[in-house]
């Protein structure tokens, strides 16, 4: 078995690779793993350090938009797990071109190469943000797509391409749509690592608008288990939501992070102008993946968040250079 993991040096992709190579998924215990990653600002080979010496792991630095490279890497591959994407909403608001190029064109290049190579399964990792915003209830997989940011619009476009390759060509593609991830090795532009690292350093954290936007939090380990379940048992052409089951407003999340780092609200929270097009609430219905594939989140949020805060406290050498390079304080 040969697995191609795109974006395997990023936050979620590297967690999946570490678990896959480390033997956490028994059905793939002997799989050869090829990581294809461009190593943009958010990609980091250090994320793969725990498994870098494995003879089962091969790393290829390259762009998923490079058709010649992708075709070469795809030779001999049995299954593809496609994480590679531009993913930060704020960056997509200030400039969307890279998001369209990577998320749409890059996905098309991969799908075409996978079709030509005759891969047995292609899992396209997407996001709940393609659904837009929901005031109450939860999205099922057949909900209309109403993306509200350039990032989510580019991901919705790639989802539709994946569906089209299944319907037109019979390529065995599954799409997963996850809620907000958290955990170790997350690039510190995202809210939890940004807030934790700022607070640890005695800096204020920026809270958008009234802070009442609601997100469902999913530990990266639960997410990757869900992806593996879809890889092993998901039906071609189907979409599977993966959620964590813990909905919090941004104010509630901020309060928990303040408590975890011993900081107070008045001194360390700075209200800032709300993000353009800021979705009010996300919530995915996970009935389908639970019923068909036996998925359920295992990581208790309080325990997972505490472990995540502890990881950032203990791994300053990993995140501090990243923040300095990107000038990230808010």
PyMOL commands that set and color helices and strands:
alter all, ss='L'
color gray80, all
select helices_A, chain A and resi 11-21+26-28+45-51+67-74+89-94+97-117+128-131+150-169+191-200+220-233+250-261+265-268+287-293+301-314+316-326
alter helices_A, ss='H'
color red, helices_A
select strands_A, chain A and resi 2-6+32-37+57-61+79-82+121-127+173-178+180-182+205-208+214-219+239-242+246-249+269-272
alter strands_A, ss='S'
color yellow, strands_A
deselect
rebuild
show_as cartoon
